[in-house]
Amino acid sequence: MKTVIIFAFALAISATGVQAGWNVADACAAGLSGDSKLIYDKVKPKIVVGDRSGNEVRIRSTVKEMVSNGEVDFFGVQGNAKQAVACLKKVGS
């Protein structure tokens, strides 16, 4: 029983830390404009905390899809994506 309580407590602390990270990332994203904000909003739900290589793939494919669908402009997309990713990285820091 003690192990279950300790595990649940550790899980709650971990979840609180992740939520705090998302709050920091969202505050950063509030300062983004235009396509950078669109990219952040579209990518955010796909991010899995702790899955760095998987997140890179998800970000890249989402941005490519957004360009293909005309949601963001091809010209400048790299810089806009970098700004969005800089905010998303704050979740893990």
PDB file of N, CA, C and O in Angstrom:
ATOM      1  N   MET A   1       0.814  -1.189   0.000  1.00  0.00           N
ATOM      2  CA  MET A   1       0.000   0.000   0.000  1.00  0.00           C
ATOM      3  C   MET A   1       0.865   1.264   0.000  1.00  0.00           C
ATOM      4  O   MET A   1       0.554   2.238  -0.685  1.00  0.00           O
ATOM      5  N   LYS A   2       1.964   1.236   0.783  1.00  0.00           N
ATOM      6  CA  LYS A   2       2.862   2.390   0.825  1.00  0.00           C
ATOM      7  C   LYS A   2       3.432   2.695  -0.548  1.00  0.00           C
ATOM      8  O   LYS A   2       3.543   3.859  -0.933  1.00  0.00           O
ATOM      9  N   THR A   3       3.795   1.652  -1.291  1.00  0.00           N
ATOM     10  CA  THR A   3       4.377   1.832  -2.618  1.00  0.00           C
ATOM     11  C   THR A   3       3.393   2.535  -3.545  1.00  0.00           C
ATOM     12  O   THR A   3       3.785   3.412  -4.315  1.00  0.00           O
ATOM     13  N   VAL A   4       2.132   2.161  -3.479  1.00  0.00           N
ATOM     14  CA  VAL A   4       1.108   2.767  -4.327  1.00  0.00           C
ATOM     15  C   VAL A   4       0.957   4.248  -3.985  1.00  0.00           C
ATOM     16  O   VAL A   4       0.843   5.083  -4.882  1.00  0.00           O
ATOM     17  N   ILE A   5       0.955   4.573  -2.707  1.00  0.00           N
ATOM     18  CA  ILE A   5       0.808   5.966  -2.292  1.00  0.00           C
ATOM     19  C   ILE A   5       2.013   6.786  -2.752  1.00  0.00           C
ATOM     20  O   ILE A   5       1.853   7.900  -3.250  1.00  0.00           O
ATOM     21  N   ILE A   6       3.215   6.238  -2.587  1.00  0.00           N
ATOM     22  CA  ILE A   6       4.431   6.939  -3.012  1.00  0.00           C
ATOM     23  C   ILE A   6       4.421   7.145  -4.516  1.00  0.00           C
ATOM     24  O   ILE A   6       4.760   8.227  -4.996  1.00  0.00           O
ATOM     25  N   PHE A   7       4.032   6.109  -5.274  1.00  0.00           N
ATOM     26  CA  PHE A   7       3.973   6.214  -6.726  1.00  0.00           C
ATOM     27  C   PHE A   7       2.959   7.279  -7.149  1.00  0.00           C
ATOM     28  O   PHE A   7       3.240   8.083  -8.038  1.00  0.00           O
ATOM     29  N   ALA A   8       1.799   7.288  -6.525  1.00  0.00           N
ATOM     30  CA  ALA A   8       0.761   8.266  -6.868  1.00  0.00           C
ATOM     31  C   ALA A   8       1.242   9.685  -6.552  1.00  0.00           C
ATOM     32  O   ALA A   8       0.985  10.612  -7.320  1.00  0.00           O
ATOM     33  N   PHE A   9       1.931   9.855  -5.438  1.00  0.00           N
ATOM     34  CA  PHE A   9       2.461  11.163  -5.064  1.00  0.00           C
ATOM     35  C   PHE A   9       3.510  11.620  -6.081  1.00  0.00           C
ATOM     36  O   PHE A   9       3.499  12.772  -6.515  1.00  0.00           O
ATOM     37  N   ALA A  10       4.415  10.714  -6.458  1.00  0.00           N
ATOM     38  CA  ALA A  10       5.453  11.046  -7.447  1.00  0.00           C
ATOM     39  C   ALA A  10       4.825  11.399  -8.790  1.00  0.00           C
ATOM     40  O   ALA A  10       5.283  12.318  -9.469  1.00  0.00           O
ATOM     41  N   LEU A  11       3.805  10.693  -9.165  1.00  0.00           N
ATOM     42  CA  LEU A  11       3.105  10.964 -10.421  1.00  0.00           C
ATOM     43  C   LEU A  11       2.438  12.344 -10.377  1.00  0.00           C
ATOM     44  O   LEU A  11       2.467  13.078 -11.364  1.00  0.00           O
ATOM     45  N   ALA A  12       1.849  12.690  -9.256  1.00  0.00           N
ATOM     46  CA  ALA A  12       1.198  13.998  -9.121  1.00  0.00           C
ATOM     47  C   ALA A  12       2.224  15.120  -9.204  1.00  0.00           C
ATOM     48  O   ALA A  12       1.967  16.145  -9.835  1.00  0.00           O
ATOM     49  N   ILE A  13       3.372  14.942  -8.580  1.00  0.00           N
ATOM     50  CA  ILE A  13       4.432  15.947  -8.648  1.00  0.00           C
ATOM     51  C   ILE A  13       4.913  16.097 -10.079  1.00  0.00           C
ATOM     52  O   ILE A  13       5.114  17.215 -10.554  1.00  0.00           O
ATOM     53  N   SER A  14       5.101  14.978 -10.772  1.00  0.00           N
ATOM     54  CA  SER A  14       5.552  15.002 -12.164  1.00  0.00           C
ATOM     55  C   SER A  14       4.543  15.735 -13.053  1.00  0.00           C
ATOM     56  O   SER A  14       4.927  16.553 -13.889  1.00  0.00           O
ATOM     57  N   ALA A  15       3.273  15.444 -12.872  1.00  0.00           N
ATOM     58  CA  ALA A  15       2.232  16.087 -13.682  1.00  0.00           C
ATOM     59  C   ALA A  15       2.185  17.584 -13.418  1.00  0.00           C
ATOM     60  O   ALA A  15       1.948  18.369 -14.336  1.00  0.00           O
ATOM     61  N   THR A  16       2.406  17.979 -12.185  1.00  0.00           N
ATOM     62  CA  THR A  16       2.420  19.397 -11.841  1.00  0.00           C
ATOM     63  C   THR A  16       3.567  20.104 -12.541  1.00  0.00           C
ATOM     64  O   THR A  16       3.406  21.222 -13.031  1.00  0.00           O
ATOM     65  N   GLY A  17       4.731  19.453 -12.591  1.00  0.00           N
ATOM     66  CA  GLY A  17       5.888  20.022 -13.278  1.00  0.00           C
ATOM     67  C   GLY A  17       5.648  20.184 -14.764  1.00  0.00           C
ATOM     68  O   GLY A  17       6.030  21.194 -15.357  1.00  0.00           O
ATOM     69  N   VAL A  18       5.020  19.194 -15.364  1.00  0.00           N
ATOM     70  CA  VAL A  18       4.717  19.260 -16.799  1.00  0.00           C
ATOM     71  C   VAL A  18       3.729  20.391 -17.065  1.00  0.00           C
ATOM     72  O   VAL A  18       3.888  21.139 -18.031  1.00  0.00           O
ATOM     73  N   GLN A  19       2.717  20.521 -16.219  1.00  0.00           N
ATOM     74  CA  GLN A  19       1.734  21.596 -16.410  1.00  0.00           C
ATOM     75  C   GLN A  19       2.402  22.957 -16.289  1.00  0.00           C
ATOM     76  O   GLN A  19       2.086  23.877 -17.043  1.00  0.00           O
ATOM     77  N   ALA A  20       3.324  23.085 -15.344  1.00  0.00           N
ATOM     78  CA  ALA A  20       4.050  24.349 -15.199  1.00  0.00           C
ATOM     79  C   ALA A  20       4.852  24.641 -16.465  1.00  0.00           C
ATOM     80  O   ALA A  20       4.933  25.790 -16.900  1.00  0.00           O
ATOM     81  N   GLY A  21       5.445  23.599 -17.056  1.00  0.00           N
ATOM     82  CA  GLY A  21       6.183  23.761 -18.308  1.00  0.00           C
ATOM     83  C   GLY A  21       5.285  24.231 -19.433  1.00  0.00           C
ATOM     84  O   GLY A  21       5.676  25.084 -20.230  1.00  0.00           O
ATOM     85  N   TRP A  22       4.076  23.677 -19.504  1.00  0.00           N
ATOM     86  CA  TRP A  22       3.129  24.112 -20.535  1.00  0.00           C
ATOM     87  C   TRP A  22       2.708  25.556 -20.306  1.00  0.00           C
ATOM     88  O   TRP A  22       2.504  26.302 -21.264  1.00  0.00           O
ATOM     89  N   ASN A  23       2.578  25.954 -19.050  1.00  0.00           N
ATOM     90  CA  ASN A  23       2.220  27.347 -18.760  1.00  0.00           C
ATOM     91  C   ASN A  23       3.302  28.297 -19.255  1.00  0.00           C
ATOM     92  O   ASN A  23       3.001  29.358 -19.802  1.00  0.00           O
ATOM     93  N   VAL A  24       4.562  27.915 -19.063  1.00  0.00           N
ATOM     94  CA  VAL A  24       5.683  28.737 -19.542  1.00  0.00           C
ATOM     95  C   VAL A  24       5.685  28.776 -21.070  1.00  0.00           C
ATOM     96  O   VAL A  24       5.882  29.833 -21.671  1.00  0.00           O
ATOM     97  N   ALA A  25       5.466  27.621 -21.691  1.00  0.00           N
ATOM     98  CA  ALA A  25       5.440  27.554 -23.158  1.00  0.00           C
ATOM     99  C   ALA A  25       4.300  28.397 -23.723  1.00  0.00           C
ATOM    100  O   ALA A  25       4.482  29.101 -24.716  1.00  0.00           O
ATOM    101  N   ASP A  26       3.140  28.330 -23.104  1.00  0.00           N
ATOM    102  CA  ASP A  26       1.991  29.118 -23.566  1.00  0.00           C
ATOM    103  C   ASP A  26       2.246  30.613 -23.401  1.00  0.00           C
ATOM    104  O   ASP A  26       1.850  31.412 -24.249  1.00  0.00           O
ATOM    105  N   ALA A  27       2.905  30.985 -22.312  1.00  0.00           N
ATOM    106  CA  ALA A  27       3.239  32.401 -22.115  1.00  0.00           C
ATOM    107  C   ALA A  27       4.198  32.873 -23.200  1.00  0.00           C
ATOM    108  O   ALA A  27       4.069  33.987 -23.707  1.00  0.00           O
ATOM    109  N   CYS A  28       5.149  32.033 -23.550  1.00  0.00           N
ATOM    110  CA  CYS A  28       6.084  32.352 -24.635  1.00  0.00           C
ATOM    111  C   CYS A  28       5.310  32.505 -25.952  1.00  0.00           C
ATOM    112  O   CYS A  28       5.532  33.451 -26.707  1.00  0.00           O
ATOM    113  N   ALA A  29       4.408  31.570 -26.210  1.00  0.00           N
ATOM    114  CA  ALA A  29       3.647  31.579 -27.467  1.00  0.00           C
ATOM    115  C   ALA A  29       2.722  32.777 -27.567  1.00  0.00           C
ATOM    116  O   ALA A  29       2.371  33.194 -28.671  1.00  0.00           O
ATOM    117  N   ALA A  30       2.323  33.334 -26.442  1.00  0.00           N
ATOM    118  CA  ALA A  30       1.460  34.513 -26.461  1.00  0.00           C
ATOM    119  C   ALA A  30       2.163  35.694 -27.139  1.00  0.00           C
ATOM    120  O   ALA A  30       1.512  36.601 -27.656  1.00  0.00           O
ATOM    121  N   GLY A  31       3.491  35.669 -27.129  1.00  0.00           N
ATOM    122  CA  GLY A  31       4.253  36.731 -27.777  1.00  0.00           C
ATOM    123  C   GLY A  31       4.543  36.476 -29.245  1.00  0.00           C
ATOM    124  O   GLY A  31       5.113  37.330 -29.925  1.00  0.00           O
ATOM    125  N   LEU A  32       4.156  35.311 -29.736  1.00  0.00           N
ATOM    126  CA  LEU A  32       4.377  34.988 -31.148  1.00  0.00           C
ATOM    127  C   LEU A  32       3.319  35.679 -32.001  1.00  0.00           C
ATOM    128  O   LEU A  32       2.238  36.026 -31.525  1.00  0.00           O
ATOM    129  N   SER A  33       3.654  35.866 -33.253  1.00  0.00           N
ATOM    130  CA  SER A  33       2.665  36.458 -34.152  1.00  0.00           C
ATOM    131  C   SER A  33       2.601  35.663 -35.447  1.00  0.00           C
ATOM    132  O   SER A  33       3.500  34.887 -35.772  1.00  0.00           O
ATOM    133  N   GLY A  34       1.529  35.876 -36.164  1.00  0.00           N
ATOM    134  CA  GLY A  34       1.364  35.303 -37.501  1.00  0.00           C
ATOM    135  C   GLY A  34       1.546  33.809 -37.573  1.00  0.00           C
ATOM    136  O   GLY A  34       0.981  33.048 -36.788  1.00  0.00           O
ATOM    137  N   ASP A  35       2.362  33.403 -38.553  1.00  0.00           N
ATOM    138  CA  ASP A  35       2.554  31.983 -38.824  1.00  0.00           C
ATOM    139  C   ASP A  35       3.220  31.245 -37.663  1.00  0.00           C
ATOM    140  O   ASP A  35       2.965  30.055 -37.475  1.00  0.00           O
ATOM    141  N   SER A  36       4.059  31.911 -36.888  1.00  0.00           N
ATOM    142  CA  SER A  36       4.695  31.254 -35.745  1.00  0.00           C
ATOM    143  C   SER A  36       3.638  30.793 -34.744  1.00  0.00           C
ATOM    144  O   SER A  36       3.714  29.680 -34.222  1.00  0.00           O
ATOM    145  N   LYS A  37       2.659  31.644 -34.479  1.00  0.00           N
ATOM    146  CA  LYS A  37       1.578  31.298 -33.547  1.00  0.00           C
ATOM    147  C   LYS A  37       0.707  30.193 -34.112  1.00  0.00           C
ATOM    148  O   LYS A  37       0.286  29.302 -33.375  1.00  0.00           O
ATOM    149  N   LEU A  38       0.429  30.235 -35.416  1.00  0.00           N
ATOM    150  CA  LEU A  38      -0.357  29.172 -36.041  1.00  0.00           C
ATOM    151  C   LEU A  38       0.349  27.828 -35.920  1.00  0.00           C
ATOM    152  O   LEU A  38      -0.276  26.813 -35.613  1.00  0.00           O
ATOM    153  N   ILE A  39       1.647  27.830 -36.160  1.00  0.00           N
ATOM    154  CA  ILE A  39       2.435  26.592 -36.062  1.00  0.00           C
ATOM    155  C   ILE A  39       2.404  26.075 -34.626  1.00  0.00           C
ATOM    156  O   ILE A  39       2.174  24.886 -34.405  1.00  0.00           O
ATOM    157  N   TYR A  40       2.629  26.943 -33.660  1.00  0.00           N
ATOM    158  CA  TYR A  40       2.604  26.534 -32.248  1.00  0.00           C
ATOM    159  C   TYR A  40       1.262  25.884 -31.915  1.00  0.00           C
ATOM    160  O   TYR A  40       1.213  24.794 -31.344  1.00  0.00           O
ATOM    161  N   ASP A  41       0.168  26.569 -32.279  1.00  0.00           N
ATOM    162  CA  ASP A  41      -1.169  26.070 -31.954  1.00  0.00           C
ATOM    163  C   ASP A  41      -1.462  24.719 -32.602  1.00  0.00           C
ATOM    164  O   ASP A  41      -2.132  23.874 -32.009  1.00  0.00           O
ATOM    165  N   LYS A  42      -0.964  24.520 -33.807  1.00  0.00           N
ATOM    166  CA  LYS A  42      -1.229  23.270 -34.534  1.00  0.00           C
ATOM    167  C   LYS A  42      -0.362  22.120 -34.002  1.00  0.00           C
ATOM    168  O   LYS A  42      -0.801  20.970 -33.963  1.00  0.00           O
ATOM    169  N   VAL A  43       0.864  22.440 -33.597  1.00  0.00           N
ATOM    170  CA  VAL A  43       1.804  21.404 -33.162  1.00  0.00           C
ATOM    171  C   VAL A  43       1.589  21.024 -31.697  1.00  0.00           C
ATOM    172  O   VAL A  43       1.769  19.864 -31.326  1.00  0.00           O
ATOM    173  N   LYS A  44       1.212  21.974 -30.878  1.00  0.00           N
ATOM    174  CA  LYS A  44       1.113  21.750 -29.424  1.00  0.00           C
ATOM    175  C   LYS A  44       0.362  20.466 -29.043  1.00  0.00           C
ATOM    176  O   LYS A  44       0.877  19.701 -28.228  1.00  0.00           O
ATOM    177  N   PRO A  45      -0.823  20.196 -29.589  1.00  0.00           N
ATOM    178  CA  PRO A  45      -1.539  18.988 -29.169  1.00  0.00           C
ATOM    179  C   PRO A  45      -0.836  17.683 -29.557  1.00  0.00           C
ATOM    180  O   PRO A  45      -1.170  16.616 -29.042  1.00  0.00           O
ATOM    181  N   LYS A  46       0.125  17.774 -30.457  1.00  0.00           N
ATOM    182  CA  LYS A  46       0.812  16.570 -30.928  1.00  0.00           C
ATOM    183  C   LYS A  46       2.089  16.273 -30.143  1.00  0.00           C
ATOM    184  O   LYS A  46       2.705  15.225 -30.337  1.00  0.00           O
ATOM    185  N   ILE A  47       2.487  17.184 -29.264  1.00  0.00           N
ATOM    186  CA  ILE A  47       3.732  17.034 -28.519  1.00  0.00           C
ATOM    187  C   ILE A  47       3.559  16.011 -27.398  1.00  0.00           C
ATOM    188  O   ILE A  47       2.578  16.040 -26.656  1.00  0.00           O
ATOM    189  N   VAL A  48       4.522  15.120 -27.295  1.00  0.00           N
ATOM    190  CA  VAL A  48       4.568  14.128 -26.218  1.00  0.00           C
ATOM    191  C   VAL A  48       5.787  14.464 -25.373  1.00  0.00           C
ATOM    192  O   VAL A  48       6.920  14.341 -25.839  1.00  0.00           O
ATOM    193  N   VAL A  49       5.563  14.883 -24.143  1.00  0.00           N
ATOM    194  CA  VAL A  49       6.657  15.275 -23.265  1.00  0.00           C
ATOM    195  C   VAL A  49       7.590  14.086 -23.058  1.00  0.00           C
ATOM    196  O   VAL A  49       7.158  12.998 -22.677  1.00  0.00           O
ATOM    197  N   GLY A  50       8.863  14.311 -23.314  1.00  0.00           N
ATOM    198  CA  GLY A  50       9.875  13.276 -23.132  1.00  0.00           C
ATOM    199  C   GLY A  50      10.200  12.471 -24.380  1.00  0.00           C
ATOM    200  O   GLY A  50      11.086  11.618 -24.339  1.00  0.00           O
ATOM    201  N   ASP A  51       9.512  12.716 -25.484  1.00  0.00           N
ATOM    202  CA  ASP A  51       9.748  11.967 -26.724  1.00  0.00           C
ATOM    203  C   ASP A  51      10.370  12.901 -27.755  1.00  0.00           C
ATOM    204  O   ASP A  51       9.715  13.296 -28.719  1.00  0.00           O
ATOM    205  N   ARG A  52      11.622  13.246 -27.548  1.00  0.00           N
ATOM    206  CA  ARG A  52      12.277  14.264 -28.368  1.00  0.00           C
ATOM    207  C   ARG A  52      12.303  13.914 -29.855  1.00  0.00           C
ATOM    208  O   ARG A  52      11.886  14.721 -30.686  1.00  0.00           O
ATOM    209  N   SER A  53      12.786  12.731 -30.193  1.00  0.00           N
ATOM    210  CA  SER A  53      12.892  12.390 -31.621  1.00  0.00           C
ATOM    211  C   SER A  53      11.514  12.253 -32.262  1.00  0.00           C
ATOM    212  O   SER A  53      11.324  12.643 -33.414  1.00  0.00           O
ATOM    213  N   GLY A  54      10.571  11.713 -31.538  1.00  0.00           N
ATOM    214  CA  GLY A  54       9.204  11.611 -32.062  1.00  0.00           C
ATOM    215  C   GLY A  54       8.581  12.972 -32.263  1.00  0.00           C
ATOM    216  O   GLY A  54       7.859  13.199 -33.233  1.00  0.00           O
ATOM    217  N   ASN A  55       8.864  13.885 -31.338  1.00  0.00           N
ATOM    218  CA  ASN A  55       8.338  15.251 -31.460  1.00  0.00           C
ATOM    219  C   ASN A  55       8.921  15.953 -32.677  1.00  0.00           C
ATOM    220  O   ASN A  55       8.212  16.677 -33.376  1.00  0.00           O
ATOM    221  N   GLU A  56      10.205  15.743 -32.934  1.00  0.00           N
ATOM    222  CA  GLU A  56      10.827  16.362 -34.105  1.00  0.00           C
ATOM    223  C   GLU A  56      10.130  15.912 -35.377  1.00  0.00           C
ATOM    224  O   GLU A  56       9.883  16.719 -36.274  1.00  0.00           O
ATOM    225  N   VAL A  57       9.815  14.634 -35.458  1.00  0.00           N
ATOM    226  CA  VAL A  57       9.120  14.099 -36.630  1.00  0.00           C
ATOM    227  C   VAL A  57       7.722  14.695 -36.727  1.00  0.00           C
ATOM    228  O   VAL A  57       7.289  15.098 -37.807  1.00  0.00           O
ATOM    229  N   ARG A  58       7.019  14.752 -35.605  1.00  0.00           N
ATOM    230  CA  ARG A  58       5.659  15.300 -35.606  1.00  0.00           C
ATOM    231  C   ARG A  58       5.657  16.783 -35.998  1.00  0.00           C
ATOM    232  O   ARG A  58       4.786  17.230 -36.743  1.00  0.00           O
ATOM    233  N   ILE A  59       6.627  17.531 -35.497  1.00  0.00           N
ATOM    234  CA  ILE A  59       6.708  18.961 -35.839  1.00  0.00           C
ATOM    235  C   ILE A  59       6.971  19.131 -37.328  1.00  0.00           C
ATOM    236  O   ILE A  59       6.288  19.897 -38.008  1.00  0.00           O
ATOM    237  N   ARG A  60       7.969  18.409 -37.824  1.00  0.00           N
ATOM    238  CA  ARG A  60       8.340  18.532 -39.234  1.00  0.00           C
ATOM    239  C   ARG A  60       7.160  18.174 -40.143  1.00  0.00           C
ATOM    240  O   ARG A  60       6.865  18.896 -41.095  1.00  0.00           O
ATOM    241  N   SER A  61       6.489  17.059 -39.844  1.00  0.00           N
ATOM    242  CA  SER A  61       5.387  16.637 -40.720  1.00  0.00           C
ATOM    243  C   SER A  61       4.198  17.595 -40.626  1.00  0.00           C
ATOM    244  O   SER A  61       3.516  17.843 -41.621  1.00  0.00           O
ATOM    245  N   THR A  62       3.954  18.128 -39.441  1.00  0.00           N
ATOM    246  CA  THR A  62       2.852  19.077 -39.279  1.00  0.00           C
ATOM    247  C   THR A  62       3.118  20.361 -40.050  1.00  0.00           C
ATOM    248  O   THR A  62       2.220  20.889 -40.706  1.00  0.00           O
ATOM    249  N   VAL A  63       4.347  20.868 -39.976  1.00  0.00           N
ATOM    250  CA  VAL A  63       4.686  22.098 -40.694  1.00  0.00           C
ATOM    251  C   VAL A  63       4.608  21.872 -42.204  1.00  0.00           C
ATOM    252  O   VAL A  63       4.105  22.725 -42.937  1.00  0.00           O
ATOM    253  N   LYS A  64       5.105  20.727 -42.666  1.00  0.00           N
ATOM    254  CA  LYS A  64       5.006  20.423 -44.103  1.00  0.00           C
ATOM    255  C   LYS A  64       3.549  20.377 -44.545  1.00  0.00           C
ATOM    256  O   LYS A  64       3.192  20.898 -45.602  1.00  0.00           O
ATOM    257  N   GLU A  65       2.724  19.754 -43.735  1.00  0.00           N
ATOM    258  CA  GLU A  65       1.294  19.671 -44.044  1.00  0.00           C
ATOM    259  C   GLU A  65       0.662  21.064 -44.080  1.00  0.00           C
ATOM    260  O   GLU A  65      -0.165  21.355 -44.944  1.00  0.00           O
ATOM    261  N   MET A  66       1.052  21.909 -43.148  1.00  0.00           N
ATOM    262  CA  MET A  66       0.503  23.265 -43.104  1.00  0.00           C
ATOM    263  C   MET A  66       0.901  24.065 -44.343  1.00  0.00           C
ATOM    264  O   MET A  66       0.096  24.835 -44.867  1.00  0.00           O
ATOM    265  N   VAL A  67       2.133  23.890 -44.812  1.00  0.00           N
ATOM    266  CA  VAL A  67       2.585  24.570 -46.028  1.00  0.00           C
ATOM    267  C   VAL A  67       1.800  24.032 -47.224  1.00  0.00           C
ATOM    268  O   VAL A  67       1.324  24.802 -48.059  1.00  0.00           O
ATOM    269  N   SER A  68       1.670  22.713 -47.301  1.00  0.00           N
ATOM    270  CA  SER A  68       0.942  22.093 -48.416  1.00  0.00           C
ATOM    271  C   SER A  68      -0.512  22.553 -48.482  1.00  0.00           C
ATOM    272  O   SER A  68      -1.067  22.737 -49.565  1.00  0.00           O
ATOM    273  N   ASN A  69      -1.121  22.736 -47.309  1.00  0.00           N
ATOM    274  CA  ASN A  69      -2.525  23.148 -47.257  1.00  0.00           C
ATOM    275  C   ASN A  69      -2.698  24.664 -47.386  1.00  0.00           C
ATOM    276  O   ASN A  69      -3.823  25.164 -47.389  1.00  0.00           O
ATOM    277  N   GLY A  70      -1.588  25.389 -47.491  1.00  0.00           N
ATOM    278  CA  GLY A  70      -1.657  26.840 -47.624  1.00  0.00           C
ATOM    279  C   GLY A  70      -1.982  27.565 -46.315  1.00  0.00           C
ATOM    280  O   GLY A  70      -2.364  28.735 -46.330  1.00  0.00           O
ATOM    281  N   GLU A  71      -1.829  26.869 -45.184  1.00  0.00           N
ATOM    282  CA  GLU A  71      -2.118  27.497 -43.891  1.00  0.00           C
ATOM    283  C   GLU A  71      -1.021  28.481 -43.488  1.00  0.00           C
ATOM    284  O   GLU A  71      -1.290  29.495 -42.844  1.00  0.00           O
ATOM    285  N   VAL A  72       0.219  28.170 -43.874  1.00  0.00           N
ATOM    286  CA  VAL A  72       1.345  29.064 -43.608  1.00  0.00           C
ATOM    287  C   VAL A  72       2.124  29.255 -44.900  1.00  0.00           C
ATOM    288  O   VAL A  72       2.113  28.400 -45.786  1.00  0.00           O
ATOM    289  N   ASP A  73       2.788  30.373 -44.985  1.00  0.00           N
ATOM    290  CA  ASP A  73       3.548  30.714 -46.185  1.00  0.00           C
ATOM    291  C   ASP A  73       4.866  29.954 -46.216  1.00  0.00           C
ATOM    292  O   ASP A  73       5.549  29.855 -45.197  1.00  0.00           O
ATOM    293  N   PHE A  74       5.226  29.420 -47.370  1.00  0.00           N
ATOM    294  CA  PHE A  74       6.490  28.690 -47.535  1.00  0.00           C
ATOM    295  C   PHE A  74       7.677  29.589 -47.229  1.00  0.00           C
ATOM    296  O   PHE A  74       8.628  29.178 -46.564  1.00  0.00           O
ATOM    297  N   PHE A  75       7.612  30.814 -47.719  1.00  0.00           N
ATOM    298  CA  PHE A  75       8.710  31.747 -47.501  1.00  0.00           C
ATOM    299  C   PHE A  75       8.683  32.207 -46.046  1.00  0.00           C
ATOM    300  O   PHE A  75       7.705  32.799 -45.590  1.00  0.00           O
ATOM    301  N   GLY A  76       9.744  31.934 -45.337  1.00  0.00           N
ATOM    302  CA  GLY A  76       9.832  32.289 -43.929  1.00  0.00           C
ATOM    303  C   GLY A  76       9.381  31.208 -42.977  1.00  0.00           C
ATOM    304  O   GLY A  76       9.424  31.399 -41.761  1.00  0.00           O
ATOM    305  N   VAL A  77       8.946  30.064 -43.507  1.00  0.00           N
ATOM    306  CA  VAL A  77       8.409  29.021 -42.636  1.00  0.00           C
ATOM    307  C   VAL A  77       9.476  28.480 -41.678  1.00  0.00           C
ATOM    308  O   VAL A  77       9.160  28.130 -40.541  1.00  0.00           O
ATOM    309  N   GLN A  78      10.717  28.410 -42.120  1.00  0.00           N
ATOM    310  CA  GLN A  78      11.759  27.877 -41.258  1.00  0.00           C
ATOM    311  C   GLN A  78      11.939  28.758 -40.013  1.00  0.00           C
ATOM    312  O   GLN A  78      12.002  28.252 -38.893  1.00  0.00           O
ATOM    313  N   GLY A  79      12.018  30.052 -40.216  1.00  0.00           N
ATOM    314  CA  GLY A  79      12.159  30.970 -39.086  1.00  0.00           C
ATOM    315  C   GLY A  79      10.943  30.953 -38.173  1.00  0.00           C
ATOM    316  O   GLY A  79      11.075  30.991 -36.949  1.00  0.00           O
ATOM    317  N   ASN A  80       9.761  30.895 -38.771  1.00  0.00           N
ATOM    318  CA  ASN A  80       8.531  30.849 -37.983  1.00  0.00           C
ATOM    319  C   ASN A  80       8.436  29.561 -37.172  1.00  0.00           C
ATOM    320  O   ASN A  80       8.008  29.575 -36.018  1.00  0.00           O
ATOM    321  N   ALA A  81       8.836  28.457 -37.779  1.00  0.00           N
ATOM    322  CA  ALA A  81       8.820  27.178 -37.062  1.00  0.00           C
ATOM    323  C   ALA A  81       9.832  27.196 -35.913  1.00  0.00           C
ATOM    324  O   ALA A  81       9.555  26.674 -34.833  1.00  0.00           O
ATOM    325  N   LYS A  82      10.995  27.790 -36.143  1.00  0.00           N
ATOM    326  CA  LYS A  82      12.004  27.868 -35.079  1.00  0.00           C
ATOM    327  C   LYS A  82      11.479  28.659 -33.889  1.00  0.00           C
ATOM    328  O   LYS A  82      11.737  28.290 -32.743  1.00  0.00           O
ATOM    329  N   GLN A  83      10.753  29.732 -34.139  1.00  0.00           N
ATOM    330  CA  GLN A  83      10.185  30.519 -33.047  1.00  0.00           C
ATOM    331  C   GLN A  83       9.162  29.697 -32.265  1.00  0.00           C
ATOM    332  O   GLN A  83       9.141  29.730 -31.034  1.00  0.00           O
ATOM    333  N   ALA A  84       8.321  28.967 -32.977  1.00  0.00           N
ATOM    334  CA  ALA A  84       7.320  28.129 -32.321  1.00  0.00           C
ATOM    335  C   ALA A  84       7.978  27.026 -31.500  1.00  0.00           C
ATOM    336  O   ALA A  84       7.565  26.752 -30.373  1.00  0.00           O
ATOM    337  N   VAL A  85       9.000  26.395 -32.069  1.00  0.00           N
ATOM    338  CA  VAL A  85       9.702  25.314 -31.376  1.00  0.00           C
ATOM    339  C   VAL A  85      10.436  25.832 -30.152  1.00  0.00           C
ATOM    340  O   VAL A  85      10.531  25.130 -29.145  1.00  0.00           O
ATOM    341  N   ALA A  86      10.953  27.047 -30.223  1.00  0.00           N
ATOM    342  CA  ALA A  86      11.637  27.628 -29.054  1.00  0.00           C
ATOM    343  C   ALA A  86      10.668  27.701 -27.871  1.00  0.00           C
ATOM    344  O   ALA A  86      11.063  27.460 -26.731  1.00  0.00           O
ATOM    345  N   CYS A  87       9.422  28.029 -28.134  1.00  0.00           N
ATOM    346  CA  CYS A  87       8.428  28.057 -27.061  1.00  0.00           C
ATOM    347  C   CYS A  87       8.089  26.637 -26.602  1.00  0.00           C
ATOM    348  O   CYS A  87       7.974  26.381 -25.403  1.00  0.00           O
ATOM    349  N   LEU A  88       7.932  25.724 -27.546  1.00  0.00           N
ATOM    350  CA  LEU A  88       7.586  24.338 -27.184  1.00  0.00           C
ATOM    351  C   LEU A  88       8.694  23.685 -26.341  1.00  0.00           C
ATOM    352  O   LEU A  88       8.408  22.843 -25.490  1.00  0.00           O
ATOM    353  N   LYS A  89       9.908  24.058 -26.567  1.00  0.00           N
ATOM    354  CA  LYS A  89      11.030  23.496 -25.800  1.00  0.00           C
ATOM    355  C   LYS A  89      10.965  23.873 -24.329  1.00  0.00           C
ATOM    356  O   LYS A  89      11.575  23.208 -23.492  1.00  0.00           O
ATOM    357  N   LYS A  90      10.243  24.914 -24.009  1.00  0.00           N
ATOM    358  CA  LYS A  90      10.137  25.368 -22.626  1.00  0.00           C
ATOM    359  C   LYS A  90       9.361  24.388 -21.761  1.00  0.00           C
ATOM    360  O   LYS A  90       9.433  24.450 -20.534  1.00  0.00           O
ATOM    361  N   VAL A  91       8.629  23.495 -22.381  1.00  0.00           N
ATOM    362  CA  VAL A  91       7.882  22.490 -21.623  1.00  0.00           C
ATOM    363  C   VAL A  91       8.841  21.575 -20.876  1.00  0.00           C
ATOM    364  O   VAL A  91       8.588  21.189 -19.735  1.00  0.00           O
ATOM    365  N   GLY A  92       9.941  21.234 -21.529  1.00  0.00           N
ATOM    366  CA  GLY A  92      10.897  20.318 -20.925  1.00  0.00           C
ATOM    367  C   GLY A  92      11.947  20.993 -20.071  1.00  0.00           C
ATOM    368  O   GLY A  92      12.735  20.304 -19.422  1.00  0.00           O
ATOM    369  N   SER A  93      11.990  22.328 -20.045  1.00  0.00           N
ATOM    370  CA  SER A  93      13.045  22.983 -19.282  1.00  0.00           C
ATOM    371  C   SER A  93      12.588  23.406 -17.910  1.00  0.00           C
ATOM    372  O   SER A  93      13.370  23.974 -17.147  1.00  0.00           O
TER     373      SER A  93
END
